[in-house]
Amino acid sequence: MCLMLGARPAALDGGELTPAPQPFAPQVDDPLLEPAVRAPQELTSWAEARDLVRKNSTDERSAAAAVERAQGRWRQSLGGLLPNARLSVGVQIDAINPTVTSLIGVNQSVLARGAPTSPMGSTSVNLTQSLVDVGAWKGLSAADSARESARWSQADVRRRLTQGLARSLVAVVAAERVAELNRVGLRQALERAALISRTQQLGAATQVDVVRTRQDVDVARGALIAGDEQLRRTREALGVALGIDSEVGLPANFGLEGMADEARAACKLVGWERRPDLEASRANVESARDGRKQASLGYLPTLGLTSTLFGFTTDTGFGRFATWNIAAMITVPLWEGGTREGVVTERRGIEAQAEAALEAQRRQVRLEVAQAQRQVGVAEQLATTALRARTDAAQLDTLTRRAFEVGRGSSLELVQSAAVLRQADVVLATREFELVQARLDVLMTEARCDW
């Protein structure tokens, strides 16, 4: 079988040299060969993507709200140790003797300087200050540890968001590359089908050869359609990561190397033992331990200071301050029906749960870091293997086409070698992007990202 379509040696015609006709050049046209539709919105840089995540991420807002809640609980605990002042104002009247107002416990010398009005207006200012309350101080320490845990949790949310954003960006770039390779594969399959069809018209190929190449076109077209759908899905996933309800794409000149450099600048490598989620778990243990101690210290007496100033309206003059007392109070808990014991038991269980969660988290982080470090080596080996496989597939495809052109190969071998080459191109592109992602994961699994 020979595919020198239309090619023949130059001949003398009337004594003149006739040029050889041009070889057959198949012209293909298919709507799927058009470039993939661009996304309605495209990112221009890593910084823009990070700003969108910071602005729109619900996880970030939830983590910030958790920090605010922890700050509020800490302020409540502090409030129990600071002075508390309260002002009370009232009006009273004796319903039985409305013209007479009596004040119990007020010095008669005060009443002699001005009788109370009827109805009588009164005011009192009460001030209390805790002097010795060890349990309350432990409660403040527990609230402070909980606040620290919330801050570390927010830092871990930012780390995970940064890692997820990097993965989404790499996935979009990889899908864009695969979509491009699928179009190249479809074009080559169409050209091959047109060439075989022309060969069959000249009697150098059979109908079986034509059908085989058409099948190859259908396979290439199916791969292109599936690849375009995967591209849309990765764009949608990137939009979700950015808080946008539509596809988000990347320009053709978006560089992953520049993104990796900016990610390294935004995230500091701290080591897995200092990772934010582990720090948050440690702070949770401290908070639970202090909470248990607070409950146990509730059995101890407390010492406080209270002062009350009381005044009332009088017939002569605007009013009088009748009493101002200052008292120190010692409160000794005697029996609370077992409530305190129940609180201590509950807090002990919370502490045990926090310690178990910390150990489980430590094991998970250690495993995650080991897997990420190992994955770099695996990805490098897979990329090297994919490159060799692609080189072999390209060489095999070239040899198969040459054999087919000189009549020593079959259309089946031609189609199979082309399909293997297409698959090798896609696998190589995928492995290269997996290697980029693996290197980013090594950084993100031991980093703290500050926004």
C-alpha positions as CSV (number, residue, x, y, z in Angstrom):
1,M,0.0,0.0,0.0
2,C,1.5,3.3,-1.0
3,L,0.2,6.8,-0.1
4,M,2.1,8.9,-2.6
5,L,-1.2,10.5,-3.5
6,G,-1.1,12.3,-6.8
7,A,2.7,12.2,-6.7
8,R,4.5,11.1,-9.8
9,P,7.9,11.7,-11.4
10,A,8.2,14.7,-13.6
11,A,7.6,13.8,-17.3
12,L,8.5,15.4,-20.6
13,D,5.5,16.6,-22.5
14,G,6.3,18.2,-25.8
15,G,9.8,18.5,-24.8
16,E,9.0,20.4,-21.6
17,L,9.4,19.3,-18.0
18,T,6.0,18.8,-16.3
19,P,6.2,19.5,-12.5
20,A,5.0,16.8,-10.1
21,P,1.6,17.5,-8.5
22,Q,1.5,18.7,-4.9
23,P,0.9,15.9,-2.3
24,F,-2.6,15.6,-0.9
25,A,-3.2,18.0,2.0
26,P,-6.4,17.2,3.9
27,Q,-8.6,20.1,4.9
28,V,-10.7,19.5,8.0
29,D,-13.4,21.6,9.6
30,D,-15.3,20.7,12.8
31,P,-17.1,23.0,15.3
32,L,-15.3,21.3,18.1
33,L,-11.9,22.4,16.9
34,E,-12.8,25.9,17.9
35,P,-11.0,27.0,21.1
36,A,-12.8,26.3,24.4
37,V,-15.2,29.1,25.4
38,R,-13.5,31.5,27.8
39,A,-14.9,31.9,31.3
40,P,-17.1,35.0,32.0
41,Q,-14.5,36.1,34.5
42,E,-10.7,35.5,34.5
43,L,-8.1,36.1,37.2
44,T,-5.0,38.0,36.4
45,S,-2.8,37.1,39.4
46,W,-2.4,35.1,42.6
47,A,-2.8,38.3,44.6
48,E,-6.2,38.9,43.0
49,A,-7.4,35.4,43.8
50,R,-6.2,35.6,47.4
51,D,-8.0,38.9,47.9
52,L,-11.2,37.4,46.5
53,V,-11.0,34.5,48.9
54,R,-10.3,36.8,51.8
55,K,-13.4,38.9,50.9
56,N,-15.9,36.2,49.9
57,S,-15.0,33.1,51.8
58,T,-17.7,32.0,54.3
59,D,-15.1,29.8,56.1
60,E,-13.0,32.9,56.8
61,R,-16.1,34.9,58.0
62,S,-17.1,32.0,60.3
63,A,-13.6,31.8,61.7
64,A,-13.5,35.5,62.3
65,A,-16.9,35.3,64.1
66,A,-15.5,32.5,66.3
67,V,-12.7,34.7,67.3
68,E,-15.2,37.5,68.1
69,R,-17.2,35.1,70.2
70,A,-14.1,33.9,72.1
71,Q,-13.2,37.6,72.7
72,G,-16.7,38.2,74.1
73,R,-16.5,35.2,76.5
74,W,-13.1,36.4,77.7
75,R,-14.5,39.9,78.4
76,Q,-17.4,38.3,80.3
77,S,-14.9,36.4,82.5
78,L,-12.9,39.5,83.1
79,G,-16.0,41.4,84.1
80,G,-16.5,39.2,87.1
81,L,-13.1,40.3,88.5
82,L,-13.5,44.0,87.9
83,P,-15.6,46.5,89.9
84,N,-19.3,46.4,89.2
85,A,-21.4,49.5,89.8
86,R,-25.2,49.7,89.6
87,L,-27.6,52.7,89.9
88,S,-31.2,52.2,90.9
89,V,-33.9,54.9,90.8
90,G,-37.5,54.4,92.0
91,V,-40.7,56.0,93.1
92,Q,-42.8,54.6,96.0
93,I,-46.1,55.5,97.7
94,D,-48.0,53.9,100.6
95,A,-51.3,52.8,99.2
96,I,-53.0,52.8,102.6
97,N,-51.5,56.0,103.9
98,P,-50.6,58.0,100.8
99,T,-49.7,61.1,102.8
100,V,-47.2,59.3,105.1
101,T,-43.9,57.9,104.0
102,S,-41.8,55.8,106.4
103,L,-38.2,54.8,105.9
104,I,-37.0,51.8,107.8
105,G,-33.4,51.7,108.9
106,V,-32.8,55.4,108.3
107,N,-31.3,57.4,111.1
108,Q,-33.8,59.8,112.8
109,S,-31.3,62.7,112.6
110,V,-31.4,62.4,108.9
111,L,-35.2,62.4,108.9
112,A,-35.2,65.5,111.1
113,R,-33.4,67.5,108.5
114,G,-36.0,66.8,105.9
115,A,-39.1,64.5,105.8
116,P,-39.5,62.3,102.8
117,T,-41.9,63.3,100.2
118,S,-45.0,61.4,99.3
119,P,-44.8,59.9,96.8
120,M,-41.1,59.5,97.5
121,G,-38.3,59.3,94.9
122,S,-35.3,57.2,95.8
123,T,-31.9,56.4,94.4
124,S,-29.2,53.9,95.3
125,V,-25.7,53.3,94.0
126,N,-24.2,49.8,94.6
127,L,-20.6,49.0,94.1
128,T,-19.1,45.5,94.4
129,Q,-15.5,44.3,94.0
130,S,-14.2,40.8,94.1
131,L,-11.0,40.7,96.2
132,V,-10.2,37.0,96.4
133,D,-11.8,34.5,93.9
134,V,-9.3,32.0,92.7
135,G,-11.9,30.1,90.6
136,A,-12.8,33.3,88.7
137,W,-9.2,33.8,87.8
138,K,-8.9,30.3,86.5
139,G,-12.1,31.0,84.5
140,L,-10.4,34.0,83.0
141,S,-7.4,31.9,82.1
142,A,-9.6,29.3,80.4
143,A,-11.4,32.0,78.4
144,D,-8.0,33.4,77.3
145,S,-6.9,29.9,76.1
146,A,-10.1,29.5,74.2
147,R,-9.6,32.9,72.6
148,E,-6.1,31.8,71.6
149,S,-7.5,28.6,70.2
150,A,-10.0,30.5,68.1
151,R,-7.2,32.7,66.6
152,W,-5.1,29.6,65.7
153,S,-8.2,28.0,64.2
154,Q,-8.6,31.1,62.0
155,A,-5.0,30.8,60.9
156,D,-5.6,27.2,60.0
157,V,-8.6,28.1,58.0
158,R,-6.5,30.6,56.1
159,R,-3.9,27.8,55.5
160,R,-6.5,25.4,54.2
161,L,-8.1,28.1,52.0
162,T,-4.7,29.0,50.5
163,Q,-4.0,25.3,49.8
164,G,-7.5,24.8,48.3
165,L,-7.0,27.9,46.1
166,A,-3.7,26.7,44.9
167,R,-5.2,23.3,44.0
168,S,-8.1,24.9,42.2
169,L,-5.7,27.1,40.1
170,V,-3.5,24.1,39.2
171,A,-6.6,22.1,38.3
172,V,-7.9,24.8,36.0
173,V,-4.5,25.2,34.2
174,A,-4.2,21.4,33.8
175,A,-7.8,21.2,32.4
176,E,-7.0,24.1,30.0
177,R,-3.9,22.2,28.8
178,V,-5.8,18.9,28.4
179,A,-8.6,20.6,26.4
180,E,-6.0,22.1,24.1
181,L,-4.3,18.6,23.6
182,N,-7.8,17.1,22.9
183,R,-8.3,19.6,20.1
184,V,-4.9,18.8,18.6
185,G,-5.8,15.0,18.8
186,L,-9.1,15.6,17.1
187,R,-7.6,17.6,14.3
188,Q,-5.0,14.9,13.7
189,A,-7.7,12.2,13.7
190,L,-9.8,14.1,11.2
191,E,-6.8,14.7,9.0
192,R,-6.0,11.0,9.2
193,A,-9.6,10.0,8.3
194,A,-9.6,12.4,5.4
195,L,-6.3,11.0,4.1
196,I,-7.5,7.4,4.4
197,S,-10.8,8.3,2.7
198,R,-8.8,9.8,-0.2
199,T,-6.6,6.7,-0.3
200,Q,-9.7,4.5,-0.5
201,Q,-11.0,6.5,-3.4
202,L,-7.7,5.9,-5.3
203,G,-8.0,2.2,-4.6
204,A,-5.1,1.9,-2.1
205,A,-7.3,1.4,1.0
206,T,-10.3,-0.6,2.0
207,Q,-13.6,0.3,3.5
208,V,-12.4,-1.3,6.7
209,D,-9.6,1.2,6.9
210,V,-12.1,4.1,6.5
211,V,-14.3,2.8,9.2
212,R,-11.4,2.4,11.6
213,T,-10.3,6.0,11.2
214,R,-13.8,7.2,11.6
215,Q,-14.0,5.3,14.9
216,D,-10.8,7.0,15.9
217,V,-12.4,10.3,15.2
218,D,-15.4,9.5,17.3
219,V,-13.1,8.5,20.2
220,A,-11.1,11.7,19.9
221,R,-14.3,13.7,19.7
222,G,-15.7,12.0,22.8
223,A,-12.4,12.8,24.7
224,L,-12.7,16.4,23.7
225,I,-16.3,16.7,24.9
226,A,-15.4,15.1,28.2
227,G,-12.3,17.3,28.6
228,D,-14.4,20.5,28.0
229,E,-16.9,19.4,30.6
230,Q,-14.0,18.8,33.1
231,L,-12.7,22.2,32.3
232,R,-16.0,23.8,33.1
233,R,-16.2,21.9,36.3
234,T,-12.8,23.0,37.4
235,R,-13.7,26.6,36.6
236,E,-16.8,26.3,38.6
237,A,-14.8,24.8,41.5
238,L,-12.5,27.7,41.3
239,G,-15.5,30.1,41.4
240,V,-16.8,28.4,44.5
241,A,-13.4,28.7,46.2
242,L,-13.4,32.4,45.3
243,G,-17.0,33.0,46.5
244,I,-18.3,33.6,43.0
245,D,-21.4,32.0,41.6
246,S,-20.1,31.4,38.1
247,E,-17.1,30.0,36.2
248,V,-13.8,31.6,36.8
249,G,-11.0,31.0,34.3
250,L,-7.3,31.9,33.9
251,P,-5.6,33.7,31.0
252,A,-3.3,31.8,28.7
253,N,-0.3,33.5,30.1
254,F,-1.0,32.6,33.8
255,G,2.2,31.2,35.2
256,L,2.2,28.5,37.8
257,E,5.8,29.2,38.8
258,G,4.9,32.8,39.7
259,M,2.0,31.6,41.6
260,A,4.2,29.2,43.6
261,D,6.6,32.0,44.4
262,E,3.8,34.3,45.7
263,A,2.3,31.4,47.7
264,R,5.7,30.9,49.4
265,A,5.9,34.6,50.1
266,A,2.4,34.6,51.7
267,C,2.9,31.4,53.8
268,K,5.7,30.9,56.2
269,L,7.2,27.4,56.7
270,V,6.9,26.7,60.5
271,G,7.2,22.9,60.7
272,W,4.4,20.4,61.3
273,E,4.6,20.7,65.1
274,R,3.8,24.4,65.0
275,R,1.0,24.1,62.4
276,P,-2.0,26.3,63.3
277,D,-4.4,23.4,63.8
278,L,-2.1,21.7,66.3
279,E,-1.6,25.0,68.1
280,A,-5.4,25.4,68.3
281,S,-5.8,21.9,69.7
282,R,-3.1,22.6,72.4
283,A,-4.9,25.8,73.3
284,N,-8.1,23.8,73.6
285,V,-6.4,21.4,76.0
286,E,-5.2,24.4,78.1
287,S,-8.7,25.9,78.1
288,A,-10.3,22.6,79.2
289,R,-7.7,22.1,81.9
290,D,-8.2,25.6,83.3
291,G,-12.0,25.1,83.1
292,R,-11.7,21.9,85.2
293,K,-9.5,23.7,87.8
294,Q,-12.0,26.6,87.9
295,A,-14.8,24.1,88.8
296,S,-12.6,22.5,91.5
297,L,-11.7,25.8,93.0
298,G,-15.3,26.6,93.4
299,Y,-15.2,24.8,96.7
300,L,-13.0,27.6,98.1
301,P,-14.4,30.7,99.9
302,T,-14.4,34.0,98.2
303,L,-13.9,37.5,99.6
304,G,-15.6,40.6,98.2
305,L,-16.2,44.2,99.0
306,T,-19.6,45.9,98.6
307,S,-20.7,49.5,99.2
308,T,-24.2,51.1,98.9
309,L,-25.2,54.7,98.9
310,F,-29.0,55.5,99.4
311,G,-30.8,58.8,99.0
312,F,-34.4,60.0,98.9
313,T,-36.4,63.2,98.1
314,T,-37.5,65.5,101.0
315,D,-40.0,68.2,101.5
316,T,-37.4,70.8,102.3
317,G,-34.6,70.7,99.8
318,F,-34.0,68.5,96.8
319,G,-33.1,65.4,98.7
320,R,-30.9,63.7,101.3
321,F,-28.4,60.9,101.2
322,A,-29.6,58.7,104.1
323,T,-27.1,55.8,104.3
324,W,-23.7,54.9,102.9
325,N,-22.4,51.5,104.0
326,I,-19.3,49.6,103.2
327,A,-19.0,45.9,103.9
328,A,-16.6,43.0,103.3
329,M,-18.2,39.7,102.7
330,I,-16.8,36.2,102.8
331,T,-18.8,33.6,101.0
332,V,-18.3,30.0,101.9
333,P,-20.0,27.3,99.8
334,L,-21.5,24.6,102.0
335,W,-23.8,22.5,100.0
336,E,-25.1,22.9,96.5
337,G,-27.0,19.6,96.0
338,G,-24.0,18.0,94.2
339,T,-24.0,20.7,91.4
340,R,-20.4,21.6,91.9
341,E,-19.4,17.9,91.8
342,G,-21.3,17.4,88.6
343,V,-19.5,20.4,87.0
344,V,-16.1,19.1,88.1
345,T,-16.9,15.7,86.6
346,E,-18.1,17.3,83.3
347,R,-15.0,19.5,83.0
348,R,-12.8,16.5,83.6
349,G,-14.5,14.7,80.7
350,I,-14.1,17.8,78.5
351,E,-10.4,17.9,79.3
352,A,-9.9,14.2,78.5
353,Q,-11.7,14.7,75.1
354,A,-9.5,17.7,74.3
355,E,-6.4,15.7,75.0
356,A,-7.6,12.8,72.9
357,A,-8.4,15.2,70.1
358,L,-4.9,16.7,70.3
359,E,-3.3,13.3,70.0
360,A,-5.5,12.3,67.1
361,Q,-4.7,15.6,65.4
362,R,-1.0,15.2,65.9
363,R,-1.1,11.7,64.4
364,Q,-3.1,13.0,61.4
365,V,-0.8,15.9,60.8
366,R,2.3,13.7,61.0
367,L,0.8,11.3,58.5
368,E,-0.3,14.1,56.2
369,V,3.2,15.7,56.1
370,A,4.9,12.3,55.5
371,Q,2.5,11.6,52.6
372,A,3.0,15.1,51.1
373,Q,6.8,14.7,51.3
374,R,6.6,11.2,49.8
375,Q,4.2,12.4,47.1
376,V,6.8,14.8,45.6
377,G,9.1,11.8,44.9
378,V,6.3,9.8,43.5
379,A,5.1,12.6,41.3
380,E,8.6,13.2,40.0
381,Q,8.9,9.5,39.1
382,L,5.5,9.4,37.5
383,A,6.3,12.5,35.4
384,T,9.6,11.0,34.3
385,T,7.8,7.8,33.3
386,A,5.1,9.7,31.5
387,L,7.7,11.6,29.5
388,R,9.4,8.4,28.4
389,A,6.1,6.9,27.6
390,R,5.2,9.9,25.5
391,T,8.6,9.8,23.7
392,D,8.1,6.1,22.9
393,A,4.5,6.7,21.8
394,A,5.6,9.5,19.5
395,Q,8.3,7.4,18.0
396,L,6.0,4.4,17.5
397,D,3.4,6.6,15.9
398,T,6.0,8.0,13.4
399,L,7.2,4.5,12.5
400,T,3.7,3.2,12.1
401,R,2.7,6.0,9.8
402,R,5.8,5.4,7.7
403,A,5.1,1.7,7.5
404,F,1.5,2.4,6.5
405,E,2.7,4.8,3.8
406,V,4.9,2.2,2.2
407,G,2.3,-0.5,2.5
408,R,3.8,-2.5,5.4
409,G,1.4,-1.5,8.1
410,S,-2.4,-1.8,8.7
411,S,-4.9,0.9,9.5
412,L,-5.5,-0.8,12.8
413,E,-1.9,-0.2,13.9
414,L,-2.1,3.3,12.6
415,V,-5.2,4.1,14.7
416,Q,-3.9,2.3,17.7
417,S,-0.6,4.2,17.7
418,A,-2.4,7.5,17.3
419,A,-4.7,6.8,20.2
420,V,-1.8,5.8,22.4
421,L,0.0,9.0,21.5
422,R,-3.0,11.1,22.4
423,Q,-3.4,9.4,25.7
424,A,0.4,9.8,26.4
425,D,0.1,13.5,25.8
426,V,-2.7,13.9,28.2
427,V,-1.0,11.7,30.9
428,L,2.2,13.7,30.6
429,A,0.4,17.0,31.0
430,T,-1.5,15.6,34.0
431,R,1.7,14.3,35.7
432,E,3.5,17.6,35.2
433,F,0.7,19.5,36.9
434,E,0.5,16.9,39.7
435,L,4.2,17.5,40.4
436,V,3.6,21.2,40.7
437,Q,0.7,20.5,43.1
438,A,2.8,18.1,45.1
439,R,5.5,20.7,45.7
440,L,2.9,23.2,46.8
441,D,1.3,20.7,49.2
442,V,4.7,20.1,50.9
443,L,4.8,23.8,51.7
444,M,1.1,24.1,52.7
445,T,1.2,21.1,55.1
446,E,3.8,22.8,57.3
447,A,3.0,26.5,56.8
448,R,1.2,29.3,58.5
449,C,-0.5,31.7,56.1
450,D,-0.9,35.4,57.2
451,W,-3.4,37.5,55.4
